[in-house]
Amino acid sequence: MSISFQKLKNSKNALDLYEVNNDTLSRKFSTNNKKFSYKSHLLWLEKILKKRSQIIYLVKFKKNIIGFIRVNKKKSHKELSWGLKKKFRGKNYGKKMLKLFVKKYRSKYKAKINNRNFPSIKICIHAGFTLSAQRIKFNYYKN
């Protein structure tokens, strides 16, 4: 499978990111589950792009953007979050992209996942993460 990662450097692909982030299922399992406007998304993205502590990678398969992986650098580790475009879900792209990403960009990672988001939990476990803590709404995983 030909999956590649490209650092997001500007807002050129903002619509692709918005499509994934504002999707009903993505919002359902997110920390903030309210839908948002494209205008507010652009403001958020511009702020993220200026931060050195956060990097967004576009995930591509055969030159098509299928999703993203976001890295939030902390002092002792890096937090990962990810999303796939709707038409690529349920086809093992998520498992393959995260496993490849973790292998390619070796580091200590953690992920915060809604405890009802079974697809993301499976993706995380497939990539070699283990459960490190359980809370009321979210589970925490680390590699």
N, C-alpha and C positions, 0 to 999 in steps of 0.2 A: 504494500500500500504506500503510495507516494504522498505522505503528509509532510508539509513544511511549515515553518514558523517565520513570521515577518513582524519585526517591531513596528508598532504604530507610532509614527513620528509627527503626524499632523491629522487634521480632521477630514481628510479626503475620504476615508472609509467610515465616517460617522454614521451614515445610514445603515450600513451592515451591522454595526455594533448596536445601534438603536433597535433594529429589527429583532435582535436576539434578546437584549436587555428588557425591552418593553413588552415582550410576548407574555400572554396570560399565564402560561405555566412557569416561566421564569419569575414573574412577579409573585406568584403564589408561594414559591419556596425561598424568596429573597428575604433578607433582613427587613427591608422596607418594601412592603407588598403593594404600594400604591402605584398606579400607572402615572406616567409623566409625559410632558410635551417634548417634541423634538427640539424646541428652543431651549428648554431647561437641560436637555441631554447635551446639547452643544456647549453650553456654559460649563457643565460638569466635566465634559471631555477636555476642554481647553485648560481647566484647572489641573486635571490629572496629568496632561501632557507636560505641564511645567514642573511637576514634582519629580524629583530624582528617586524618590522612594517607591514609585509605582511605575510599572511597565505593562503595557498591553501588547500581546502578541496576536496577530491575526493568524488563524489556522487555515491552511489551504490544502486542498486535495485536487490534484490535477489543475492547478491555477485557479480553482474556484474557492472563494472564501466560504468555509463551512461553519466557522465559529471563532471563538477567541479564548485566550487564557490570560488572566490578569495576575500579576505578581505584585504583592504589597510587601516591601522590605521592612522587617522589624529588626530589633537589635540582635536577637538570638536565632531568628529563623525568617522564612519567607512564607507569607500566606498566599495560597492559590485559590482562585475562583475561575470558573469556566462556563461557557455556554455554547450551544450549538443551534444553528438555524433549524427551524422546525422540520424541514424536509430531510434533514440528515439524522434526525433522532431515531433511536431504535434500530440502528444499522451497524452498531459497534464502532462507529467513528469516535465517539467519546472515550471509550476504553483505550483505543489505539492512540489517540492524540495525547491523552494525559500520560500514558505509559512512556511513549516516545519522548515527550517533553521532559519528564523527570529523569529519564536516562540521558538525554542530551545536555540538559542544564542541571547537572548534579549539584544538589544543595540539600539543606534540611528544610523540608516544607511542612506546612500545616494547612488544613482545610476545615472550614466551618460549614457544616451541611445541615439543612433542615432535616429533622429526624423522620419526616414522612417523604423525603425526596429519594425514593428507592433507586431510581436510575443513577443519580449522582453518587450515592453510597456504593453501588456496584462498580461504577467507574473508578472511584477512589480506591477501593479494595483491590481491584484488578491491577492498578498501578503500583501496588505494594504498600499502601497505607494501612495503618492499623488504628483502631479506635483508641483514643487516649482519654476522652472525657465525655460524659453524657450530661446534658442539661435538659430543662423542661422542653424547649423547642428545638435546640440545636445539638448536634453531636460534633465532636472535634476529633480530627484524624491527623496522624503524622506519619512520615516515612522514616 
